[in-house]
Every structure is written in C-alpha cells, then in structure tokens.
Amino acid sequence: MESVVVDASVAPSWVLPGEDDQRVIELRNRAVHQPGTTLLVPPIFWCEVANALWVAVHRWRIPSDVAEEALGVLPR
C-alpha cells in the first residue's frame, strides 16, 4: 500500500497541453493501474485546481468545456 500526497501543481499537468511532466504522468499511471496506490490531497486542492483551470480558460489555453471535463475526470 502506497500513499502519496499531491498538491495542486500536479493535477493541471495531467490535463493542460504543454504541462506534461514524465514524473507526474508516471504517478498518475501508478495510481490508476496499481490498486494499492492512493493519492491524498490537501483540503484546498480542488479550489486551487479549479483556479488553475479558470486561468487556463481566461488565457485562451483551453476552452471552457475542456476545463469542465477535467474537473469531472480528475476526481476519478
């Protein structure tokens, strides 16, 4: 059993173009494919992720529907 604390700087790299980092991609894959891996997040995590996605929409990096989809997919 492995638990990893993830801060909000990690999640946008899973969904924003050009933000991919091999280490965080490997962490995501491990959490998805290895049943004993748990990602823990601090209470403010979702507010910070939502803000990062809002900024990406505001700066025309992603369309708003992509941000909404990301907020639906990330918890899983």
PQR file with spaces between the fields and no chain letter, atoms N, CA, C, O and H, PARSE charges and radii, in Angstrom:
ATOM       1  N    MET     1       0.851   -1.174    0.000 -0.4000 1.5000
ATOM       2  CA   MET     1       0.000    0.000    0.000 -0.0000 2.0000
ATOM       3  C    MET     1       0.895    1.235    0.000  0.5500 1.7000
ATOM       4  O    MET     1       1.806    1.355    0.820 -0.5500 1.4000
ATOM       5  N    GLU     2       0.627    2.141   -0.920 -0.4000 1.5000
ATOM       6  CA   GLU     2       1.415    3.364   -1.030 -0.0000 2.0000
ATOM       7  C    GLU     2       0.471    4.554   -1.061  0.5500 1.7000
ATOM       8  O    GLU     2      -0.504    4.559   -1.812 -0.5500 1.4000
ATOM       9  H    GLU     2      -0.112    2.043   -1.586  0.4000 1.0000
ATOM      10  N    SER     3       0.755    5.555   -0.253 -0.4000 1.5000
ATOM      11  CA   SER     3       0.001    6.807   -0.275 -0.0000 2.0000
ATOM      12  C    SER     3       0.949    7.935   -0.636  0.5500 1.7000
ATOM      13  O    SER     3       2.065    8.017   -0.122 -0.5500 1.4000
ATOM      14  H    SER     3       1.547    5.551    0.357  0.4000 1.0000
ATOM      15  N    VAL     4       0.492    8.802   -1.526 -0.4000 1.5000
ATOM      16  CA   VAL     4       1.301    9.923   -1.983 -0.0000 2.0000
ATOM      17  C    VAL     4       0.467   11.191   -1.836  0.5500 1.7000
ATOM      18  O    VAL     4      -0.673   11.244   -2.299 -0.5500 1.4000
ATOM      19  H    VAL     4      -0.414    8.735   -1.943  0.4000 1.0000
ATOM      20  N    VAL     5       1.030   12.208   -1.195 -0.4000 1.5000
ATOM      21  CA   VAL     5       0.357   13.499   -1.075 -0.0000 2.0000
ATOM      22  C    VAL     5       0.660   14.298   -2.334  0.5500 1.7000
ATOM      23  O    VAL     5       1.816   14.463   -2.722 -0.5500 1.4000
ATOM      24  H    VAL     5       1.955   12.165   -0.819  0.4000 1.0000
ATOM      25  N    VAL     6      -0.401   14.791   -2.964 -0.4000 1.5000
ATOM      26  CA   VAL     6      -0.288   15.517   -4.220 -0.0000 2.0000
ATOM      27  C    VAL     6      -0.781   16.942   -4.001  0.5500 1.7000
ATOM      28  O    VAL     6      -1.858   17.148   -3.442 -0.5500 1.4000
ATOM      29  H    VAL     6      -1.340   14.657   -2.649  0.4000 1.0000
ATOM      30  N    ASP     7      -0.005   17.919   -4.437 -0.4000 1.5000
ATOM      31  CA   ASP     7      -0.505   19.293   -4.334 -0.0000 2.0000
ATOM      32  C    ASP     7      -1.093   19.716   -5.684  0.5500 1.7000
ATOM      33  O    ASP     7      -0.988   18.990   -6.673 -0.5500 1.4000
ATOM      34  H    ASP     7       0.870   17.752   -4.891  0.4000 1.0000
ATOM      35  N    ALA     8      -1.693   20.862   -5.708 -0.4000 1.5000
ATOM      36  CA   ALA     8      -2.447   21.300   -6.882 -0.0000 2.0000
ATOM      37  C    ALA     8      -1.561   21.595   -8.090  0.5500 1.7000
ATOM      38  O    ALA     8      -2.088   21.743   -9.192 -0.5500 1.4000
ATOM      39  H    ALA     8      -1.778   21.451   -4.905  0.4000 1.0000
ATOM      40  N    SER     9      -0.278   21.686   -7.938 -0.4000 1.5000
ATOM      41  CA   SER     9       0.575   21.920   -9.111 -0.0000 2.0000
ATOM      42  C    SER     9       0.684   20.679   -9.984  0.5500 1.7000
ATOM      43  O    SER     9       1.075   20.773  -11.147 -0.5500 1.4000
ATOM      44  H    SER     9       0.150   21.566   -7.043  0.4000 1.0000
ATOM      45  N    VAL    10       0.345   19.526   -9.439 -0.4000 1.5000
ATOM      46  CA   VAL    10       0.458   18.276  -10.176 -0.0000 2.0000
ATOM      47  C    VAL    10      -0.735   18.067  -11.109  0.5500 1.7000
ATOM      48  O    VAL    10      -0.542   17.719  -12.274 -0.5500 1.4000
ATOM      49  H    VAL    10       0.028   19.450   -8.494  0.4000 1.0000
ATOM      50  N    ALA    11      -1.934   18.266  -10.638 -0.4000 1.5000
ATOM      51  CA   ALA    11      -3.138   17.951  -11.402 -0.0000 2.0000
ATOM      52  C    ALA    11      -3.236   18.672  -12.745  0.5500 1.7000
ATOM      53  O    ALA    11      -3.585   18.028  -13.735 -0.5500 1.4000
ATOM      54  H    ALA    11      -2.091   18.550   -9.692  0.4000 1.0000
ATOM      55  N    PRO    12      -2.949   19.963  -12.833 -0.5600 1.5000
ATOM      56  CA   PRO    12      -3.048   20.616  -14.153  0.2800 2.0000
ATOM      57  C    PRO    12      -2.119   19.984  -15.193  0.5500 1.7000
ATOM      58  O    PRO    12      -2.424   19.999  -16.386 -0.5500 1.4000
ATOM      59  N    SER    13      -1.003   19.436  -14.751 -0.4000 1.5000
ATOM      60  CA   SER    13      -0.097   18.816  -15.720 -0.0000 2.0000
ATOM      61  C    SER    13      -0.704   17.556  -16.323  0.5500 1.7000
ATOM      62  O    SER    13      -0.231   17.078  -17.354 -0.5500 1.4000
ATOM      63  H    SER    13      -0.756   19.425  -13.782  0.4000 1.0000
ATOM      64  N    TRP    14      -1.737   17.016  -15.699 -0.4000 1.5000
ATOM      65  CA   TRP    14      -2.422   15.850  -16.249 -0.0000 2.0000
ATOM      66  C    TRP    14      -3.413   16.232  -17.331  0.5500 1.7000
ATOM      67  O    TRP    14      -3.792   15.384  -18.139 -0.5500 1.4000
ATOM      68  H    TRP    14      -2.121   17.404  -14.861  0.4000 1.0000
ATOM      69  N    VAL    15      -3.843   17.482  -17.369 -0.4000 1.5000
ATOM      70  CA   VAL    15      -4.911   17.852  -18.299 -0.0000 2.0000
ATOM      71  C    VAL    15      -4.594   19.039  -19.201  0.5500 1.7000
ATOM      72  O    VAL    15      -5.283   19.231  -20.202 -0.5500 1.4000
ATOM      73  H    VAL    15      -3.535   18.170  -16.713  0.4000 1.0000
ATOM      74  N    LEU    16      -3.585   19.839  -18.888 -0.4000 1.5000
ATOM      75  CA   LEU    16      -3.280   21.016  -19.706 -0.0000 2.0000
ATOM      76  C    LEU    16      -2.211   20.697  -20.749  0.5500 1.7000
ATOM      77  O    LEU    16      -1.220   20.035  -20.441 -0.5500 1.4000
ATOM      78  H    LEU    16      -3.025   19.683  -18.074  0.4000 1.0000
ATOM      79  N    PRO    17      -2.408   21.161  -21.972 -0.5600 1.5000
ATOM      80  CA   PRO    17      -1.400   20.929  -23.010  0.2800 2.0000
ATOM      81  C    PRO    17      -0.090   21.645  -22.673  0.5500 1.7000
ATOM      82  O    PRO    17      -0.089   22.782  -22.202 -0.5500 1.4000
ATOM      83  N    GLY    18       1.010   20.962  -22.922 -0.4000 1.5000
ATOM      84  CA   GLY    18       2.325   21.546  -22.690 -0.0000 2.0000
ATOM      85  C    GLY    18       2.779   21.544  -21.249  0.5500 1.7000
ATOM      86  O    GLY    18       3.851   22.066  -20.943 -0.5500 1.4000
ATOM      87  H    GLY    18       1.009   20.038  -23.304  0.4000 1.0000
ATOM      88  N    GLU    19       1.996   20.973  -20.358 -0.4000 1.5000
ATOM      89  CA   GLU    19       2.346   20.951  -18.934 -0.0000 2.0000
ATOM      90  C    GLU    19       2.803   19.570  -18.477  0.5500 1.7000
ATOM      91  O    GLU    19       3.058   19.359  -17.291 -0.5500 1.4000
ATOM      92  H    GLU    19       1.125   20.548  -20.606  0.4000 1.0000
ATOM      93  N    ASP    20       2.904   18.639  -19.405 -0.4000 1.5000
ATOM      94  CA   ASP    20       3.202   17.274  -19.002 -0.0000 2.0000
ATOM      95  C    ASP    20       4.627   17.135  -18.470  0.5500 1.7000
ATOM      96  O    ASP    20       5.582   17.684  -19.021 -0.5500 1.4000
ATOM      97  H    ASP    20       2.696   18.810  -20.368  0.4000 1.0000
ATOM      98  N    ASP    21       4.727   16.398  -17.407 -0.4000 1.5000
ATOM      99  CA   ASP    21       5.998   16.110  -16.751 -0.0000 2.0000
ATOM     100  C    ASP    21       6.015   14.595  -16.551  0.5500 1.7000
ATOM     101  O    ASP    21       5.098   14.034  -15.952 -0.5500 1.4000
ATOM     102  H    ASP    21       3.952   15.952  -16.960  0.4000 1.0000
ATOM     103  N    GLN    22       7.039   13.949  -17.044 -0.4000 1.5000
ATOM     104  CA   GLN    22       7.089   12.487  -17.024 -0.0000 2.0000
ATOM     105  C    GLN    22       6.894   11.913  -15.614  0.5500 1.7000
ATOM     106  O    GLN    22       6.261   10.869  -15.458 -0.5500 1.4000
ATOM     107  H    GLN    22       7.784   14.405  -17.531  0.4000 1.0000
ATOM     108  N    ARG    23       7.425   12.574  -14.605 -0.4000 1.5000
ATOM     109  CA   ARG    23       7.293   12.063  -13.230 -0.0000 2.0000
ATOM     110  C    ARG    23       5.850   12.067  -12.762  0.5500 1.7000
ATOM     111  O    ARG    23       5.400   11.111  -12.130 -0.5500 1.4000
ATOM     112  H    ARG    23       7.940   13.422  -14.732  0.4000 1.0000
ATOM     113  N    VAL    24       5.117   13.133  -13.063 -0.4000 1.5000
ATOM     114  CA   VAL    24       3.728   13.186  -12.607 -0.0000 2.0000
ATOM     115  C    VAL    24       2.824   12.307  -13.467  0.5500 1.7000
ATOM     116  O    VAL    24       1.806   11.814  -12.981 -0.5500 1.4000
ATOM     117  H    VAL    24       5.482   13.910  -13.576  0.4000 1.0000
ATOM     118  N    ILE    25       3.178   12.105  -14.735 -0.4000 1.5000
ATOM     119  CA   ILE    25       2.437   11.170  -15.581 -0.0000 2.0000
ATOM     120  C    ILE    25       2.606    9.754  -15.030  0.5500 1.7000
ATOM     121  O    ILE    25       1.640    8.995  -14.959 -0.5500 1.4000
ATOM     122  H    ILE    25       4.005   12.506  -15.129  0.4000 1.0000
ATOM     123  N    GLU    26       3.827    9.403  -14.644 -0.4000 1.5000
ATOM     124  CA   GLU    26       4.075    8.084  -14.056 -0.0000 2.0000
ATOM     125  C    GLU    26       3.315    7.916  -12.746  0.5500 1.7000
ATOM     126  O    GLU    26       2.797    6.835  -12.468 -0.5500 1.4000
ATOM     127  H    GLU    26       4.612   10.021  -14.703  0.4000 1.0000
ATOM     128  N    LEU    27       3.242    8.965  -11.945 -0.4000 1.5000
ATOM     129  CA   LEU    27       2.491    8.914  -10.693 -0.0000 2.0000
ATOM     130  C    LEU    27       1.012    8.673  -10.972  0.5500 1.7000
ATOM     131  O    LEU    27       0.387    7.831  -10.328 -0.5500 1.4000
ATOM     132  H    LEU    27       3.663    9.843  -12.171  0.4000 1.0000
ATOM     133  N    ARG    28       0.451    9.407  -11.926 -0.4000 1.5000
ATOM     134  CA   ARG    28      -0.952    9.212  -12.290 -0.0000 2.0000
ATOM     135  C    ARG    28      -1.202    7.790  -12.760  0.5500 1.7000
ATOM     136  O    ARG    28      -2.167    7.153  -12.338 -0.5500 1.4000
ATOM     137  H    ARG    28       0.959   10.092  -12.449  0.4000 1.0000
ATOM     138  N    ASN    29      -0.333    7.289  -13.637 -0.4000 1.5000
ATOM     139  CA   ASN    29      -0.493    5.935  -14.149 -0.0000 2.0000
ATOM     140  C    ASN    29      -0.412    4.899  -13.034  0.5500 1.7000
ATOM     141  O    ASN    29      -1.162    3.923  -13.028 -0.5500 1.4000
ATOM     142  H    ASN    29       0.450    7.807  -13.980  0.4000 1.0000
ATOM     143  N    ARG    30       0.489    5.114  -12.105 -0.4000 1.5000
ATOM     144  CA   ARG    30       0.609    4.201  -10.968 -0.0000 2.0000
ATOM     145  C    ARG    30      -0.667    4.213  -10.133  0.5500 1.7000
ATOM     146  O    ARG    30      -1.134    3.160   -9.699 -0.5500 1.4000
ATOM     147  H    ARG    30       1.098    5.907  -12.110  0.4000 1.0000
ATOM     148  N    ALA    31      -1.228    5.389   -9.908 -0.4000 1.5000
ATOM     149  CA   ALA    31      -2.456    5.497   -9.118 -0.0000 2.0000
ATOM     150  C    ALA    31      -3.639    4.840   -9.830  0.5500 1.7000
ATOM     151  O    ALA    31      -4.513    4.262   -9.184 -0.5500 1.4000
ATOM     152  H    ALA    31      -0.849    6.244  -10.260  0.4000 1.0000
ATOM     153  N    VAL    32      -3.664    4.930  -11.154 -0.4000 1.5000
ATOM     154  CA   VAL    32      -4.771    4.357  -11.924 -0.0000 2.0000
ATOM     155  C    VAL    32      -4.641    2.843  -12.039  0.5500 1.7000
ATOM     156  O    VAL    32      -5.634    2.124  -11.935 -0.5500 1.4000
ATOM     157  H    VAL    32      -2.954    5.400  -11.679  0.4000 1.0000
ATOM     158  N    HIS    33      -3.424    2.360  -12.252 -0.4000 1.5000
ATOM     159  CA   HIS    33      -3.236    0.953  -12.590 -0.0000 2.0000
ATOM     160  C    HIS    33      -2.777    0.055  -11.433  0.5500 1.7000
ATOM     161  O    HIS    33      -2.827   -1.169  -11.549 -0.5500 1.4000
ATOM     162  H    HIS    33      -2.616    2.944  -12.336  0.4000 1.0000
ATOM     163  N    GLN    34      -2.340    0.637  -10.345 -0.4000 1.5000
ATOM     164  CA   GLN    34      -1.912   -0.165   -9.194 -0.0000 2.0000
ATOM     165  C    GLN    34      -2.898    0.061   -8.053  0.5500 1.7000
ATOM     166  O    GLN    34      -2.905    1.132   -7.447 -0.5500 1.4000
ATOM     167  H    GLN    34      -2.300    1.632  -10.251  0.4000 1.0000
ATOM     168  N    PRO    35      -3.724   -0.928   -7.755 -0.5600 1.5000
ATOM     169  CA   PRO    35      -4.783   -0.764   -6.762  0.2800 2.0000
ATOM     170  C    PRO    35      -4.315   -0.296   -5.387  0.5500 1.7000
ATOM     171  O    PRO    35      -5.099    0.325   -4.670 -0.5500 1.4000
ATOM     172  N    GLY    36      -3.089   -0.564   -4.993 -0.4000 1.5000
ATOM     173  CA   GLY    36      -2.621   -0.178   -3.665 -0.0000 2.0000
ATOM     174  C    GLY    36      -2.130    1.251   -3.558  0.5500 1.7000
ATOM     175  O    GLY    36      -1.724    1.676   -2.476 -0.5500 1.4000
ATOM     176  H    GLY    36      -2.452   -1.069   -5.576  0.4000 1.0000
ATOM     177  N    THR    37      -2.153    2.010   -4.652 -0.4000 1.5000
ATOM     178  CA   THR    37      -1.655    3.382   -4.643 -0.0000 2.0000
ATOM     179  C    THR    37      -2.811    4.359   -4.417  0.5500 1.7000
ATOM     180  O    THR    37      -3.812    4.333   -5.133 -0.5500 1.4000
ATOM     181  H    THR    37      -2.483    1.665   -5.530  0.4000 1.0000
ATOM     182  N    THR    38      -2.655    5.214   -3.413 -0.4000 1.5000
ATOM     183  CA   THR    38      -3.673    6.210   -3.083 -0.0000 2.0000
ATOM     184  C    THR    38      -3.062    7.601   -3.180  0.5500 1.7000
ATOM     185  O    THR    38      -1.981    7.852   -2.648 -0.5500 1.4000
ATOM     186  H    THR    38      -1.843    5.235   -2.831  0.4000 1.0000
ATOM     187  N    LEU    39      -3.760    8.500   -3.862 -0.4000 1.5000
ATOM     188  CA   LEU    39      -3.328    9.894   -3.925 -0.0000 2.0000
ATOM     189  C    LEU    39      -4.117   10.679   -2.881  0.5500 1.7000
ATOM     190  O    LEU    39      -5.348   10.666   -2.881 -0.5500 1.4000
ATOM     191  H    LEU    39      -4.638    8.297   -4.294  0.4000 1.0000
ATOM     192  N    LEU    40      -3.409   11.350   -2.008 -0.4000 1.5000
ATOM     193  CA   LEU    40      -4.029   12.179   -0.972 -0.0000 2.0000
ATOM     194  C    LEU    40      -3.852   13.640   -1.355  0.5500 1.7000
ATOM     195  O    LEU    40      -2.801   14.037   -1.857 -0.5500 1.4000
ATOM     196  H    LEU    40      -2.409   11.361   -2.008  0.4000 1.0000
ATOM     197  N    VAL    41      -4.890   14.437   -1.114 -0.4000 1.5000
ATOM     198  CA   VAL    41      -4.813   15.858   -1.459 -0.0000 2.0000
ATOM     199  C    VAL    41      -5.193   16.707   -0.252  0.5500 1.7000
ATOM     200  O    VAL    41      -6.041   16.304    0.545 -0.5500 1.4000
ATOM     201  H    VAL    41      -5.744   14.115   -0.706  0.4000 1.0000
ATOM     202  N    PRO    42      -4.575   17.881   -0.108 -0.5600 1.5000
ATOM     203  CA   PRO    42      -4.942   18.786    0.987  0.2800 2.0000
ATOM     204  C    PRO    42      -6.327   19.382    0.740  0.5500 1.7000
ATOM     205  O    PRO    42      -6.802   19.377   -0.396 -0.5500 1.4000
ATOM     206  N    PRO    43      -6.972   19.886    1.765 -0.5600 1.5000
ATOM     207  CA   PRO    43      -8.334   20.411    1.628  0.2800 2.0000
ATOM     208  C    PRO    43      -8.496   21.490    0.556  0.5500 1.7000
ATOM     209  O    PRO    43      -9.550   21.567   -0.073 -0.5500 1.4000
ATOM     210  N    ILE    44      -7.500   22.306    0.339 -0.4000 1.5000
ATOM     211  CA   ILE    44      -7.627   23.412   -0.625 -0.0000 2.0000
ATOM     212  C    ILE    44      -7.344   22.972   -2.067  0.5500 1.7000
ATOM     213  O    ILE    44      -7.458   23.770   -2.997 -0.5500 1.4000
ATOM     214  H    ILE    44      -6.643   22.243    0.851  0.4000 1.0000
ATOM     215  N    PHE    45      -6.986   21.731   -2.240 -0.4000 1.5000
ATOM     216  CA   PHE    45      -6.593   21.187   -3.542 -0.0000 2.0000
ATOM     217  C    PHE    45      -7.580   21.539   -4.658  0.5500 1.7000
ATOM     218  O    PHE    45      -7.175   22.080   -5.688 -0.5500 1.4000
ATOM     219  H    PHE    45      -6.893   21.082   -1.485  0.4000 1.0000
ATOM     220  N    TRP    46      -8.865   21.240   -4.468 -0.4000 1.5000
ATOM     221  CA   TRP    46      -9.842   21.423   -5.547 -0.0000 2.0000
ATOM     222  C    TRP    46     -10.050   22.892   -5.891  0.5500 1.7000
ATOM     223  O    TRP    46     -10.283   23.224   -7.053 -0.5500 1.4000
ATOM     224  H    TRP    46      -9.193   20.800   -3.632  0.4000 1.0000
ATOM     225  N    CYS    47      -9.969   23.767   -4.911 -0.4000 1.5000
ATOM     226  CA   CYS    47     -10.060   25.207   -5.192 -0.0000 2.0000
ATOM     227  C    CYS    47      -8.881   25.657   -6.044  0.5500 1.7000
ATOM     228  O    CYS    47      -9.048   26.435   -6.984 -0.5500 1.4000
ATOM     229  H    CYS    47      -9.780   23.498   -3.967  0.4000 1.0000
ATOM     230  N    GLU    48      -7.705   25.174   -5.719 -0.4000 1.5000
ATOM     231  CA   GLU    48      -6.506   25.555   -6.466 -0.0000 2.0000
ATOM     232  C    GLU    48      -6.529   24.989   -7.881  0.5500 1.7000
ATOM     233  O    GLU    48      -6.137   25.671   -8.828 -0.5500 1.4000
ATOM     234  H    GLU    48      -7.569   24.542   -4.955  0.4000 1.0000
ATOM     235  N    VAL    49      -6.982   23.757   -8.029 -0.4000 1.5000
ATOM     236  CA   VAL    49      -7.080   23.154   -9.369 -0.0000 2.0000
ATOM     237  C    VAL    49      -8.108   23.904  -10.207  0.5500 1.7000
ATOM     238  O    VAL    49      -7.855   24.218  -11.370 -0.5500 1.4000
ATOM     239  H    VAL    49      -7.300   23.203   -7.259  0.4000 1.0000
ATOM     240  N    ALA    50      -9.266   24.193   -9.619 -0.4000 1.5000
ATOM     241  CA   ALA    50     -10.298   24.942  -10.343 -0.0000 2.0000
ATOM     242  C    ALA    50      -9.762   26.301  -10.766  0.5500 1.7000
ATOM     243  O    ALA    50     -10.033   26.752  -11.879 -0.5500 1.4000
ATOM     244  H    ALA    50      -9.472   23.939   -8.674  0.4000 1.0000
ATOM     245  N    ASN    51      -9.012   26.954   -9.900 -0.4000 1.5000
ATOM     246  CA   ASN    51      -8.435   28.252  -10.242 -0.0000 2.0000
ATOM     247  C    ASN    51      -7.433   28.120  -11.387  0.5500 1.7000
ATOM     248  O    ASN    51      -7.435   28.948  -12.298 -0.5500 1.4000
ATOM     249  H    ASN    51      -8.793   26.588   -8.996  0.4000 1.0000
ATOM     250  N    ALA    52      -6.582   27.104  -11.359 -0.4000 1.5000
ATOM     251  CA   ALA    52      -5.608   26.893  -12.433 -0.0000 2.0000
ATOM     252  C    ALA    52      -6.322   26.671  -13.770  0.5500 1.7000
ATOM     253  O    ALA    52      -5.887   27.178  -14.804 -0.5500 1.4000
ATOM     254  H    ALA    52      -6.581   26.431  -10.619  0.4000 1.0000
ATOM     255  N    LEU    53      -7.410   25.916  -13.739 -0.4000 1.5000
ATOM     256  CA   LEU    53      -8.159   25.677  -14.966 -0.0000 2.0000
ATOM     257  C    LEU    53      -8.860   26.956  -15.437  0.5500 1.7000
ATOM     258  O    LEU    53      -8.916   27.230  -16.635 -0.5500 1.4000
ATOM     259  H    LEU    53      -7.763   25.504  -12.899  0.4000 1.0000
ATOM     260  N    TRP    54      -9.395   27.735  -14.491 -0.4000 1.5000
ATOM     261  CA   TRP    54     -10.031   29.003  -14.851 -0.0000 2.0000
ATOM     262  C    TRP    54      -9.015   29.931  -15.521  0.5500 1.7000
ATOM     263  O    TRP    54      -9.321   30.568  -16.529 -0.5500 1.4000
ATOM     264  H    TRP    54      -9.350   27.511  -13.517  0.4000 1.0000
ATOM     265  N    VAL    55      -7.816   30.005  -14.960 -0.4000 1.5000
ATOM     266  CA   VAL    55      -6.766   30.848  -15.545 -0.0000 2.0000
ATOM     267  C    VAL    55      -6.430   30.356  -16.955  0.5500 1.7000
ATOM     268  O    VAL    55      -6.238   31.163  -17.865 -0.5500 1.4000
ATOM     269  H    VAL    55      -7.568   29.488  -14.141  0.4000 1.0000
ATOM     270  N    ALA    56      -6.360   29.035  -17.137 -0.4000 1.5000
ATOM     271  CA   ALA    56      -6.064   28.487  -18.466 -0.0000 2.0000
ATOM     272  C    ALA    56      -7.157   28.869  -19.470  0.5500 1.7000
ATOM     273  O    ALA    56      -6.856   29.172  -20.625 -0.5500 1.4000
ATOM     274  H    ALA    56      -6.516   28.379  -16.398  0.4000 1.0000
ATOM     275  N    VAL    57      -8.409   28.857  -19.041 -0.4000 1.5000
ATOM     276  CA   VAL    57      -9.514   29.274  -19.916 -0.0000 2.0000
ATOM     277  C    VAL    57      -9.413   30.775  -20.191  0.5500 1.7000
ATOM     278  O    VAL    57      -9.547   31.216  -21.333 -0.5500 1.4000
ATOM     279  H    VAL    57      -8.653   28.611  -18.103  0.4000 1.0000
ATOM     280  N    HIS    58      -9.178   31.543  -19.145 -0.4000 1.5000
ATOM     281  CA   HIS    58      -9.090   33.005  -19.267 -0.0000 2.0000
ATOM     282  C    HIS    58      -7.963   33.425  -20.216  0.5500 1.7000
ATOM     283  O    HIS    58      -8.076   34.428  -20.922 -0.5500 1.4000
ATOM     284  H    HIS    58      -9.069   31.185  -18.218  0.4000 1.0000
ATOM     285  N    ARG    59      -6.883   32.652  -20.224 -0.4000 1.5000
ATOM     286  CA   ARG    59      -5.740   32.965  -21.100 -0.0000 2.0000
ATOM     287  C    ARG    59      -5.840   32.268  -22.455  0.5500 1.7000
ATOM     288  O    ARG    59      -4.880   32.271  -23.225 -0.5500 1.4000
ATOM     289  H    ARG    59      -6.791   31.838  -19.650  0.4000 1.0000
ATOM     290  N    TRP    60      -6.981   31.680  -22.747 -0.4000 1.5000
ATOM     291  CA   TRP    60      -7.244   31.017  -24.023 -0.0000 2.0000
ATOM     292  C    TRP    60      -6.347   29.806  -24.275  0.5500 1.7000
ATOM     293  O    TRP    60      -6.095   29.453  -25.427 -0.5500 1.4000
ATOM     294  H    TRP    60      -7.761   31.678  -22.122  0.4000 1.0000
ATOM     295  N    ARG    61      -5.868   29.173  -23.216 -0.4000 1.5000
ATOM     296  CA   ARG    61      -5.062   27.950  -23.392 -0.0000 2.0000
ATOM     297  C    ARG    61      -5.946   26.743  -23.659  0.5500 1.7000
ATOM     298  O    ARG    61      -5.577   25.838  -24.407 -0.5500 1.4000
ATOM     299  H    ARG    61      -6.073   29.459  -22.280  0.4000 1.0000
ATOM     300  N    ILE    62      -7.130   26.744  -23.029 -0.4000 1.5000
ATOM     301  CA   ILE    62      -8.089   25.654  -23.232 -0.0000 2.0000
ATOM     302  C    ILE    62      -9.494   26.239  -23.277  0.5500 1.7000
ATOM     303  O    ILE    62      -9.749   27.282  -22.675 -0.5500 1.4000
ATOM     304  H    ILE    62      -7.430   27.480  -22.421  0.4000 1.0000
ATOM     305  N    PRO    63     -10.405   25.583  -23.980 -0.5600 1.5000
ATOM     306  CA   PRO    63     -11.796   26.043  -23.960  0.2800 2.0000
ATOM     307  C    PRO    63     -12.469   25.669  -22.637  0.5500 1.7000
ATOM     308  O    PRO    63     -12.022   24.756  -21.945 -0.5500 1.4000
ATOM     309  N    SER    64     -13.521   26.364  -22.300 -0.4000 1.5000
ATOM     310  CA   SER    64     -14.180   26.135  -21.010 -0.0000 2.0000
ATOM     311  C    SER    64     -14.742   24.727  -20.884  0.5500 1.7000
ATOM     312  O    SER    64     -14.768   24.180  -19.782 -0.5500 1.4000
ATOM     313  H    SER    64     -13.884   27.106  -22.863  0.4000 1.0000
ATOM     314  N    ASP    65     -15.194   24.124  -21.982 -0.4000 1.5000
ATOM     315  CA   ASP    65     -15.723   22.759  -21.880 -0.0000 2.0000
ATOM     316  C    ASP    65     -14.635   21.756  -21.517  0.5500 1.7000
ATOM     317  O    ASP    65     -14.916   20.755  -20.859 -0.5500 1.4000
ATOM     318  H    ASP    65     -15.173   24.568  -22.878  0.4000 1.0000
ATOM     319  N    VAL    66     -13.405   22.009  -21.933 -0.4000 1.5000
ATOM     320  CA   VAL    66     -12.289   21.139  -21.562 -0.0000 2.0000
ATOM     321  C    VAL    66     -12.007   21.272  -20.064  0.5500 1.7000
ATOM     322  O    VAL    66     -11.737   20.275  -19.396 -0.5500 1.4000
ATOM     323  H    VAL    66     -13.177   22.823  -22.468  0.4000 1.0000
ATOM     324  N    ALA    67     -12.067   22.481  -19.541 -0.4000 1.5000
ATOM     325  CA   ALA    67     -11.863   22.702  -18.104 -0.0000 2.0000
ATOM     326  C    ALA    67     -12.945   21.992  -17.302  0.5500 1.7000
ATOM     327  O    ALA    67     -12.657   21.357  -16.288 -0.5500 1.4000
ATOM     328  H    ALA    67     -12.286   23.292  -20.084  0.4000 1.0000
ATOM     329  N    GLU    68     -14.188   22.100  -17.757 -0.4000 1.5000
ATOM     330  CA   GLU    68     -15.289   21.434  -17.060 -0.0000 2.0000
ATOM     331  C    GLU    68     -15.117   19.920  -17.086  0.5500 1.7000
ATOM     332  O    GLU    68     -15.350   19.244  -16.084 -0.5500 1.4000
ATOM     333  H    GLU    68     -14.422   22.616  -18.581  0.4000 1.0000
ATOM     334  N    GLU    69     -14.712   19.396  -18.230 -0.4000 1.5000
ATOM     335  CA   GLU    69     -14.481   17.953  -18.336 -0.0000 2.0000
ATOM     336  C    GLU    69     -13.349   17.516  -17.403  0.5500 1.7000
ATOM     337  O    GLU    69     -13.441   16.474  -16.756 -0.5500 1.4000
ATOM     338  H    GLU    69     -14.523   19.944  -19.044  0.4000 1.0000
ATOM     339  N    ALA    70     -12.284   18.315  -17.338 -0.4000 1.5000
ATOM     340  CA   ALA    70     -11.159   17.994  -16.461 -0.0000 2.0000
ATOM     341  C    ALA    70     -11.602   17.928  -15.000  0.5500 1.7000
ATOM     342  O    ALA    70     -11.176   17.044  -14.257 -0.5500 1.4000
ATOM     343  H    ALA    70     -12.209   19.162  -17.864  0.4000 1.0000
ATOM     344  N    LEU    71     -12.453   18.859  -14.594 -0.4000 1.5000
ATOM     345  CA   LEU    71     -12.945   18.837  -13.210 -0.0000 2.0000
ATOM     346  C    LEU    71     -13.789   17.606  -12.938  0.5500 1.7000
ATOM     347  O    LEU    71     -13.874   17.148  -11.798 -0.5500 1.4000
ATOM     348  H    LEU    71     -12.799   19.578  -15.197  0.4000 1.0000
ATOM     349  N    GLY    72     -14.415   17.069  -13.977 -0.4000 1.5000
ATOM     350  CA   GLY    72     -15.186   15.840  -13.805 -0.0000 2.0000
ATOM     351  C    GLY    72     -14.323   14.589  -13.798  0.5500 1.7000
ATOM     352  O    GLY    72     -14.652   13.608  -13.131 -0.5500 1.4000
ATOM     353  H    GLY    72     -14.346   17.442  -14.902  0.4000 1.0000
ATOM     354  N    VAL    73     -13.215   14.621  -14.542 -0.4000 1.5000
ATOM     355  CA   VAL    73     -12.349   13.448  -14.680 -0.0000 2.0000
ATOM     356  C    VAL    73     -11.325   13.336  -13.549  0.5500 1.7000
ATOM     357  O    VAL    73     -11.036   12.233  -13.085 -0.5500 1.4000
ATOM     358  H    VAL    73     -12.948   15.418  -15.084  0.4000 1.0000
ATOM     359  N    LEU    74     -10.788   14.444  -13.112 -0.4000 1.5000
ATOM     360  CA   LEU    74      -9.703   14.406  -12.123 -0.0000 2.0000
ATOM     361  C    LEU    74     -10.039   13.668  -10.829  0.5500 1.7000
ATOM     362  O    LEU    74      -9.178   12.951  -10.319 -0.5500 1.4000
ATOM     363  H    LEU    74     -11.023   15.340  -13.489  0.4000 1.0000
ATOM     364  N    PRO    75     -11.230   13.801  -10.277 -0.5600 1.5000
ATOM     365  CA   PRO    75     -11.506   13.078   -9.029  0.2800 2.0000
ATOM     366  C    PRO    75     -11.419   11.559   -9.192  0.5500 1.7000
ATOM     367  O    PRO    75     -11.158   10.840   -8.227 -0.5500 1.4000
ATOM     368  N    ARG    76     -11.637   11.084  -10.400 -0.4000 1.5000
ATOM     369  CA   ARG    76     -11.566    9.644  -10.616 -0.0000 2.0000
ATOM     370  C    ARG    76     -10.143    9.191  -10.763  0.5500 1.7000
ATOM     371  O    ARG    76      -9.891    8.001  -10.953 -0.5500 1.4000
ATOM     372  H    ARG    76     -11.849   11.668  -11.184  0.4000 1.0000
